[in-house]
Amino acid sequence: MRKLGRNALKPENALVPGRTCLNVCDSEIISPDVVRHCEATPGIEVTDLDQLKDFLRADASVFPDNKQTFNHVLVDEDMVGIWATYEGAQMRKMGPFPPSEKFSPASVPWI
């Protein structure tokens, strides 16, 4: 995970429209044994890079125009904390929520 702190903020790895995390999620950026921790989605288990990519594909199908901006990144040993802005319009059903088709930004902490 230490690789994320060194490489994720390089301009060529920016998450901008048309360039999703799937374009840059490889062993140079994220460890193959990455584990995703999220209290908001306890039923979704991510314990490796392939599962993370599957999760990101599913997320992109709901928010196809999503943009994630890493505002702050903190690396400590094998843990990474990120304060990010996530923006996009929900274009498909997400759990019990119907598509809003409204653009919405949200500040999110990731650890």
CORKAZI-V666616 format. One record per residue. N is the residue number from 1. RES is the residue in one small letter. PHI is phi as a letter, one per 40 degrees, with the letter a starting at -180 (NA if undefined). PSI is psi in radians with two decimals (* if undefined). OMEGA is omega as a letter, one per 40 degrees, with the letter a starting at -180 (999 if undefined). Layout:
((N/RES/PHI/PSI/OMEGA) (N/RES/PHI/PSI/OMEGA))
This chain:
((1/m/NA/-0.42/i) (2/r/d/-0.50/i) (3/k/d/-0.60/a) (4/l/d/-0.79/a) (5/g/c/-0.63/a) (6/r/c/-0.66/a) (7/n/b/-0.42/a) (8/a/c/-0.48/a) (9/l/c/0.07/i) (10/k/c/2.49/a) (11/p/d/-0.65/a) (12/e/c/-0.19/i) (13/n/b/0.21/a) (14/a/c/2.51/i) (15/l/c/1.69/a) (16/v/b/2.90/i) (17/p/d/2.31/a) (18/g/g/-0.15/i) (19/r/b/1.65/a) (20/t/c/3.03/i) (21/c/d/-0.49/i) (22/l/c/-0.48/i) (23/n/c/-0.44/a) (24/v/b/-0.07/i) (25/c/c/1.64/i) (26/d/a/-3.07/a) (27/s/c/-0.22/i) (28/e/c/-0.40/a) (29/i/b/-0.84/a) (30/i/b/2.39/a) (31/s/c/2.46/i) (32/p/c/-0.41/a) (33/d/b/0.56/i) (34/v/d/2.50/i) (35/v/b/2.23/i) (36/r/c/2.26/i) (37/h/b/2.13/i) (38/c/a/1.96/i) (39/e/c/-0.42/a) (40/a/c/-0.41/a) (41/t/b/1.19/a) (42/p/c/-0.39/a) (43/g/c/-0.11/a) (44/i/b/2.06/a) (45/e/b/2.23/i) (46/v/b/1.98/a) (47/t/b/0.14/i) (48/d/a/3.01/a) (49/l/c/-0.67/i) (50/d/c/-0.71/i) (51/q/c/-0.63/i) (52/l/c/-0.77/i) (53/k/c/-0.70/i) (54/d/c/-0.75/i) (55/f/c/-0.77/a) (56/l/c/-0.62/i) (57/r/c/-0.75/i) (58/a/c/-0.74/i) (59/d/c/-0.74/a) (60/a/c/-0.42/i) (61/s/c/-0.46/i) (62/v/c/-0.72/a) (63/f/b/1.30/a) (64/p/c/-0.38/a) (65/d/b/0.34/a) (66/n/c/2.53/i) (67/k/b/2.29/i) (68/q/b/2.17/i) (69/t/b/2.07/i) (70/f/c/1.92/a) (71/n/c/-0.68/i) (72/h/a/2.40/i) (73/v/b/2.27/i) (74/l/b/2.23/i) (75/v/b/2.26/i) (76/d/b/1.86/a) (77/e/f/-2.01/a) (78/d/b/0.28/i) (79/m/b/2.50/i) (80/v/b/2.27/i) (81/g/b/2.37/a) (82/i/b/2.29/i) (83/w/b/2.06/a) (84/a/b/2.81/i) (85/t/b/2.18/i) (86/y/b/2.20/a) (87/e/b/2.53/i) (88/g/i/2.98/i) (89/a/b/2.28/i) (90/q/c/1.89/a) (91/m/b/-0.14/i) (92/r/b/2.87/i) (93/k/c/2.44/i) (94/m/b/1.82/a) (95/g/f/-2.24/a) (96/p/c/-0.03/a) (97/f/c/2.16/i) (98/p/c/2.84/i) (99/p/d/2.31/i) (100/s/c/-0.49/a) (101/e/f/0.37/i) (102/k/b/2.38/i) (103/f/c/2.36/a) (104/s/a/2.26/i) (105/p/c/2.65/i) (106/a/a/2.41/i) (107/s/c/2.29/a) (108/v/b/2.39/i) (109/p/c/2.37/i) (110/w/b/2.38/i) (111/i/b/*/999))
